[in-house]
Amino acid sequence: MGNSGKARAHTNIALIKYWGKADETYIIPMNNSLSVTLDRFYTETKVTFDERYTKDTLILNGEAVNESEATKINKFMNIVREQGGTSMYAYIESDNFVPTAAGLASSASAYAALAAACNEALNLELTDKDLSRLARRGSGSASRSIFGGFVEWEKGHNDKTSYSFPIDADHWEDDLAMIFVVINNKSKKVSSRTGMSLTRDTSRFYQYWLDHVDEDITAVKHAIKQKDFAQLGEVIEANGLRMHATNLGAQPPFTYMVSDSYQVMEIVHQCREAGYPCYFTMDAGPNVKILVEKKNQKAVIDALHKSFDEEQVIASDITRTGVEIIE
Ligand code: DP6
């Protein structure tokens, strides 16, 4: 159909974290970040623009979204309309392909898929770089989900200069996997948006974070070049923990870690001692993600199953496929 487009984008997990914005309107980050794109979790989104629509409608997994989600989407669609020189509203149908009830849906795959679907529907002919800039306006991490494999988000200093690009890893991604340990959380959620803003504004440890993140990016890129898994792992584990440490220094302090998160970290340590190198990272929630070489994936999953249920442990390959038009 004339004014419609459908796209699929995969979620990504940061190995070097994005934490804090320099500009909240344009979503310009305080630091560069670096991620891997995951095969197993993705979003498919179809957008149709039509002059007869009187508002934007978003149907997520078959259901209308709540007021606050709708407002966020409408803001993003205004940016799209401005770029496309159109006043048409859109009907958006989006499906998240994540294991049920795992709480792993991500704004990264959502806005990457939406940006690409809009690009198709309105014939904007955006390059991947410009798609990354557009997706960034919906959610910072979405700028990285335009690409597959290892991806770096260059912080830049304004809308034009802040975008992501893929890092050539000579197909090393194919040897790696990420294991998700889904942890039940009864405490109140602090969104990444709220958490990073509070931390940037109030944490005594935040400057230390900023001062060291570029070293981590350099070290990770070096490890990728050398295909040195131990070096990669040590850097990303330390970077993730340092990000979480900034939250402990915020006013008021907060943490995303719960006791089960620590238990997973302990199992990761035990796996390493047993000769199965693997390294953890965490985002704005209690789930723990473990980076492992595929050859050791089964050993680590078996170790996790001694303490966690089958459905709490989900492994994914890393995909080298970026966002795709599927209709
Ligand atoms: C901890 O991209 O969700 O996952 O830009 O406000 O939408 P907004 O935030 P978001 O933050 C992700 C934070 C993180 C680290 C990362 O993915 O780099």
Residues whose N, C-alpha, C, O or C-beta is under 5 A from the ligand:
A	BS01	DP6	A14 I16 K17 Y18 S33 S107 G138 S139 G140 S141 A142 S192 R193 D283 A284
